[in-house]
Amino acid sequence: MDMFTKLSNKLSTSSRLSRLLVVILIAGVALAASCTTVYVSARPQYVTVGPNWSSLYNLSQGRGINVSVSGLRAVYLLGDNIGLYVTSDTTGRVWIITVGQDDQPELVFPNPESPDNNIMAGIPLAIPPRGSPWRLTAGKPVGNSLLFVLITDANITEDDVEAIINAKSGHMTNVIKDTLPRWGSAKEVINIRYR
C-alpha cells in the first residue's frame, strides 16, 4: 500500500467519526429540546406573611457592607436553641431582627442579656456570643420566620434601629435606606415547628 492510500484510509475513518459525532450531537440537542425546562432559583421563594416580612425579605443586600450568615438549620422545633455565625467585611455593629408568621418585627440581638453587638471585619461572630447567658430559642408563632441580619457602622445606635422596627408597616426598608449611610444585610428563613 502506498502512502497516498494509507492517508486516504485514515481520512475516511476520521470523516466517518466526525459524521458520527455530529449525528450524536444532533440527537442530544433534539432530546434536550424535548425535555421540560426547569428553572432553579438561587434563593427559595416564600409566601410572605405581610408587609414587614415582604419589605425586609425583598430588600437589597446593602450599601457598602458585605454580610454572610452560616450555621443555621432549615427547621427548628419549639424550644430548640438557634445558633448562627455572622461575618462582615467591615467592622461595625450587628443587629438581628426577626419577623414571624404574625408579621411583627422584633429586635432579638443585641438585648439586655447580650448587649455587645460589635463585630470585627472578617472574623465570624457567634450568635449567641460564646459565654453569653442569653439563648436564642425557637418560639411561637410556628411556621416560617425571617431572620434579618443587619450590619451598620459603629456609630449607629439602638434608637436608630428601633426607628426602623417602629416604622409604619411595610416601610422599614425606606427607613433603612434613608437613615443608614452604609449597611449590609443577610436574610435567612427558618421553619419553626411544634414538637
ABEGO torsion letter per residue (X at the ends): XBAAAAAAAAAAAAAAAAAAAAAAAAAAAAAAAABBBBBBBABBBBBBAEAAAAAAAABBAEBGBBBBBBGBBABBBBGBBBBBBBBBABBBBBBBBBBBAAGBBBBAOBBAABABABBBBGBBBBOBBBGBABBBBBBOBBEBBBBBBBBBBAABBAAAAAAAAABBBGAAAAAAAAABABBBBBBBBBBBBBX
